[in-house]
Amino acid sequence: PLHGIEHIVDAAELLATDPEIRFTLIGRGQLYPEIRRIVADRRLPNIDFIEWVNYENLPNHIASADVCLGIFSSSEKAARVIPNKVFQAMAMGKAVITGRTPGSEEGLVDRENVLLCNVADAEDLASTIRMLQHDVALKKKIELNARQTFNSIFGNEAVKSSLQAIISKVAS
């Protein structure tokens, strides 16, 4: 439910006539049976499922993606977090599209290091995917900035420095 998978499926349906755009959904989350049924009922040819990937093989799937998707739920939890999958994709220098929330706007900047779209809005997600498909320069910019942002704000050294500063402040 956190991922807003239903909105991703709806966006895939809006993009189903474009043979260049395909979705690969990895994992068997809570809504997996329902989502599989919806995709089958709608006969969506542009969605592939991979039920399970070992964690050590996940980077191969991220590397083969043109774009990685974050979360699109309108839930309270989704509004507060940046999920691990967004950090993983950014660390690998991938273009990421995720929902615009208070949580995502802390460290993520639309059209700089990610693309943000409205949550629970399949039309906006589909439009954002189309836009990125046709704007190669923007995609390259986001890929470069995603990796730099991850390293400077969310990477091990950045987190270590932040923790050391907090510990020093508390200790004094």
Secondary structure by P-SEA (a helix, b strand, c coil): cccaaaaaaaaaaaacccccbbbbbcccccaaaaaaaaaaaaccccccccccccccaaaaaaaacccccccccccccccccccaaaaaaaaabbbbbbcccccccccccccccccccccccaaaaaaaaaaaaacaaaaaaaaaaaaaaaaacccaaaaaaaaaaaaaaaac
